[in-house]
Amino acid sequence: MGIQVNRTRAKFITFEGIDGCGKSTLISELARWLDRLSVPYMLTREPGGTHLGENIRKLLLDPSYKNMNQRAEVLLYTASRAQLTAEVILPALGAGAWVLADRYTDATLAYQGYGRGLPLNPLRKIQEWATDCLRPDRTVLLDCDVQIAFERRNGRNGEPDRIERENRSFHEKVRAGYLELARSEPQRFIVLDAARPLDEVIAEFRSAFHPLLPPV
């Protein structure tokens, strides 16, 4: 039997988008709001978030594994997600805390489904099995032109990881996949134009997300 989730208080909020879209900034913004409201929360990221997941992350993002099999890639991401869900996310929700996640199952559908071209139905079934069918309450999709995302990413310190090194066509497919996922579930997704100046993105996020916050 799975952990009983206290949905009267807990919310599972995921943030999605191509690399360089600005997820971390909005996650931090929401965390500050929850701090002011004295709402308990925890931050997670994928791949990673657990001891096992962080080690899987090193494998997945290591550029030396440029010939990684696509199905192996799916299974590694899913293994990290299964551990994170069981060890971190479900216990936090069960305790009444919000969980703010940098990526979740939509990332596999966008990157390995639309990006790699793997069939979506098997990917969905694998994710449902691995996560005990846990789904986010809301997903914030930061949509951004690929060229703008590339320029932002190139301004960071450090070398690009294995996924970031994929060509433009791949990232265009991922972006299109995210938008298709959002169109298929408009009540779950909040889509923001992340190509605009940061203050405008934050203002739109506040307006769209404010009704979901608990009362003061």
Disulfide bonds with the S-S distance in Angstrom:
none
